[in-house]
Structures are given as structure tokens and as C-alpha cells.
């Protein structure tokens, strides 16, 4: 019985690791970035009732993303225009909560 549980745990762990690696690889594809842009575009446009332009998306799910250009237009007039916007984070301190701290 213990051997069966050990095998189930092993196979579950391998499957989980494979899924995480597969997701990390998928986030590097153009299909993921286009989908992410479409989701953000739709939700922002719907909530702001304005036209939105979102440029190319670079980066990955591990360390963060960068969007080349973001612009919001209200009544076909520019409301907000921005160059590059970067969202950076470090997930590794989450694995060691005692070493986590907030940086300002």
C-alpha cells in the first residue's frame, strides 16, 4: 500500500512539474502574448469606455513583462500615452517567507 502511495505521489509530482514547465514555455509564444493582449485590451476598453492601444508584449511569467506602448483615447483624442511600461517581480522570495521583505 505504501508503494502505491509513493508511486502516486511521484507521478503526481512529475505531472505537476511538467505542467509548470509547459506553461512557462507557452508564455513565451506569440499565441500567449496575443491572447494576453486581447484579454487586457477587452477588459480595459470595456471598463473605461475608451479606445485602447497596446503595443508589443515582451518578457515571461517568471520575471515580468514589458509593454512597448500603451495609449488610451477618449472621443478619438489622446487621453494617456506612454512609452514602455515594465512590470517586474521576483517570485523566489515567496518560497522563503522568512527572507521576504518589501523594497521601496
PyMOL commands that set and color helices and strands:
alter all, ss='L'
color gray80, all
select helices_A, chain A and resi 2-26+30-48+91-95+97-99
alter helices_A, ss='H'
color red, helices_A
select strands_A, chain A and resi 51-54+57-60+64-67+70-74+77-82+85-88
alter strands_A, ss='S'
color yellow, strands_A
deselect
rebuild
show_as cartoon
